[in-house]
Amino acid sequence: MKENSRRMFLKTSSLSLGVLSTCSFSALAVPAAEDEPNLQLEEITINLWAEGSKNNGTDPGKRPNLVIYKPKGSAAGKRAAMVVCPGGGYGMLASDHEGIQFARLFASKGMVAAVLTYRVAPNKFPAPYADAVRAMRIVRSRAAEFGIDPSRIGLMGFSAGGHLASTVATQPELYKDPEDDLAATVSARPDRVVLGYPVITFGEFTHAGSVKNLLGDHPTQEQRQQFSGELHVGPQTPPAFIFHTADDGAVPVQNAFLFAEACVKHKVPVALHVYPRGKHGVGAALDNPELSGWTEVLLRWLADWQRV
């Protein structure tokens, strides 16, 4: 596809996919995990960095950490795990509807789940990235302790959290923090990546706020290319699930197209689900009948990772 034709496709295809939609399921939405009365979880908070680390920041309430949600009771074999990165434009974290709700949902299906609190503005790169790869390494290095299969650890992200997740999935060795004592021995690459209305590109269709909060006011062209995830998809990129809406007014749906197109080019398994309408930041969209079924579609994609 010539570049001019490709650009025209990216500009116009949101309309066609919005009408045709890749999702035609009529199933009811998966209920919120909080509504399941028999759900019993063990919650474990793990700080990412040692006491006194410069990576902890100055606000104890925003110290980078993982909150792990582990189903109580034994399981036949090791469980799969999912680390969830809430969105917020790299300026804040939507840790409830883009974090805790999904961790509890995954845990209700027999997975171990974790919500990541990572550093945001005024912290710039490499702070959020260092936190995310550290989180993946901690979960993988302590897999036996939590009953996790170390070869089935996924990474999920929404909006800017999707940018973070896609960056780790495509460039797991981009930066190694000097304080990360696991960096030399434990892989941060997820085994699957789930992207909800993600920021992918720092090019034409980007979300300007995410670029500014991560890289500052005047990022170079080289930096923009480095953090455009579609340019770094390769054969080692894990299978991807992407959810977006065609009329997203904050993060253009072309971000999803770019990542999916790159996956297809490199023969990476990808499931792209675009819905006609829906505002940015919907999370599970349980109050929106047009979108609420997307979590069931996701769980079908993760069916072989569940233990109920």
N, C-alpha and C positions, 0 to 999 in steps of 0.2 A: 504494500500500500504506500503510495507516494505521500510525502510529508503533508502537502496541502490537503490531500484527500483525507488523510488520517485526522488532521486538525478539524476538518469539517465534520467528520464522523463524531469526534468527541464533543463538538459543540452541539450537535443536533440529536444524538442518540438518546439523550435523557428523555426526550419526548416519546420516541418509539418504544423504549423499554418501559416508560411509565404507563403507556397504554396497554402494551402486551404483557408486561410484568412477567418476570421469570418465576413467580410464585402463583400457583393457582389452587393452593390447598384451601379447603373449607373447614378444616378441623378447628375446634375451639382452642383458645389459648391455654397454655400450661398455667395452672394457678400459681400464684406467688407461694414460695416455700413457707413463708410465715403462716399461711393458711392451713398448713398440714399439721394437725394436732400431735401426731406421733413422732414428729421430727426431733431427734435428740442429737445435739452436736456438742463436740468438745471444741472450745475456742482457745487458740493459743496465739499469743502475740510474740513476735520475734523482731527485735531491733536489728536493722541491717548492719549497722556499724558499731564499733566498740565505744565504750564510754570515753568521752573526751575527744572523739573524732571530730575533725573539722567538717565532716560530711553530715553531722547531725544538725547543723544549723544552730540558730540562736533561740528558736521557739520550741520548747519541749513538747508542746502540743502538736507540732508538725514534724517531729522526728521521723525520719524514714523507717518504715517498718512493714511487716507482713502480719495480717491477722488471718490465721489458718482456721478453717471450718472443717472439722473432721467428723464424719458420721460415727456415732458411738456403736459399739458392737463389732464383732468380728466379720470378716469377709473371706470368701473362698478365693484366695489368691490376692495379689497386690491390686490396689486401686489406681485408677488414672487420676491425674490432678490437673487443675486449671488455675493459673495465676491471672488475676483480673486487674487491669489498669484503668481506673476511671478517667473520664475526660475532664476538660475545663480549660482548654486553650493554652496549656502550660502556664496558666496564671492562677488556677485554683483546682480543686478536685471535687467532682460530683460523686462522692464516695458512697452515697446511699443507693440511688436508683441506677447507677452505672457501676456499682461495686458490690455492696453487701447483698442486695437482692439477687444478683446473679450467683454469688458465691453460695448462698443458701439454696438456690435452685439446683446448682450442680451437686451440692452435698445431699440434697433430697433424692438425687438419682444415683447415689452411691459413690460419688467422686469426692476426693479431697479437693477443697477449693481454698483460695487465698486472695485477699484484697491487698493490693500494694498501695501504700502511701509513699509517694515519691516527691522529690523536691521540685518546686515550680518557681516562677518568677518571684523575687528578683534573681533567683539562681538561673544561670544559663547552662548550655551544654558545657561540660559533660555531665552535670549533676543528675538530671532525670535518667539519662541513659545508664550512668554508673549504678544508680539505684535499681533499675530494672534488671540489668544483667546480674547484679549481686543477688537479687531476689531469686532469679532462676537457678543460680548456682547453689544457693542455700537449700532450696527445695530439693534439688537433685542430689545434693551431698547428704541430705538427711532423709532420703527416701525410705530407707529401712526403718528408721525411727517412726515414721508416720504411716507405714504400710503402703507406700507408693511404689508403683512400677516406674523406675527411672527412665524407661524408654517411652513412657506415655505421659508426658508433662506438656500441657498446652499453655499458650499465652493469649489472652483476650484483651482487647482495648477498644475504647469508644472515643471517637472524635480525635483530639490530640493524644489521648491514650492509645488510640488506634495507630497514630503515627509512631508513637513510642514502641508499640508491640511490633509493628511492621519493620521498624528499624532494627530491632533486636533479631527478628526472624531472618532478615536479609543480610545483616552485618553484625553478627554476634561477637566479632573480634575488633570492632571499630575502635574501642578505647578500653584500656585496662587500668582501673584505678590502683594506685600504689598500695592502698590499704586493703584491697580485695585479695585476701590470702588464698582464695579458691580459683583465681583467674587462670593459673597455670595448669590446673589439673581437672577442672570441672567445666563442661560445656554449658553455655548459656542458651544455645539454640533450642527453641521449642520444637516439639514433635508435631504440633498443629498450631495454627494461628487463626484466631477469630477476630474479625474486624467489623465493628459497628459504626456506620457512617464515618469512616476514618478520614483524617487528613493523611494523604499519601505524598502528594507532590508539593515541592516548594517552588514550582514553576508557575505556569499561566493560571492554573485552576486552584491555587493554594488558598489557605485561610491565613490572611495577613497577620492576625493577632498571634497565631501559633508561631509563625516565623519570627516575629518581633520578640516574643517572650522567650524563645529558645536561643536565638542567635543575635538579638540586639537590633538596633535601628538600621544598620547598614551591612547586611550580610553580603559577602562576595558571591559572585557567580559560582565559584568552586564550592562554596558552602551550600548554596542552594541545590547544586547537583548532588553533593554528598548526602543530603537529607531528603532527596526525592526517591522514595522507596521503589518506584517502578523501574528506576535505573539500576537497581542492585539485586533484582530477582535473578536467581540462577538455579541450576540443577539441585543445589542443596537446600533451597528454600522449602520449608515444610508445607504440606497441604493446607489450603486456605479456605475459609468460609467468610464471605463478605455480605453484609446487609446494609442497604442504603435506601433512601427515597429519592424519586426522580426530581422532586421540586424542593429539595433541601436548600434553604436560603442562606445558610451559613457556610457549609462545606459542600461545594458542588459535587454532584454525583459522578462527574468525570474522574474524580479521585478513585472511586471504585473501579471504573472502567479501565483506567490506566494500570492498576495493579493486576486486575484480572487478565488483561491483554498480555501483560508481561509474563504472568504464570502460564498462559496458554503457549506463548512463544517458547518458553523453556520447559514445557511439558511437566509443569507442576500441577498436581490436581487442585482444582479450584471450583468452588460453588458460589456463584454470584446470584444474589436475590435482591432485585430492585422492585420496590412498590411504587405505585403511581403518586401517592400523596402522603405527606407526613412531615411535621416540623422537625428541625434538628434537635437532638438530645432527648429522644423519646424513651430511651431505655427499653424496658420490656413492652411498653406501649399497652399495658393492660386495660387502659381506659379508651382505647381506639380500636374498634372492631375491624377496621381495614388493615391494621398492622399487627394486632395482638397475636396472630398465629405464627409470627416469625420465630418465636422461641421454640415452638414445637418443631419447626423445620430444622432449627439448629440442633435440637436434641436427637432428631432422626439422624443427622449427620454424625453425631457423637454416640450413636447407639452402641457401638462396639466398645465404648469406654465406660459404659454405665454398669453398675451392679445394684440392683434394686432388691 
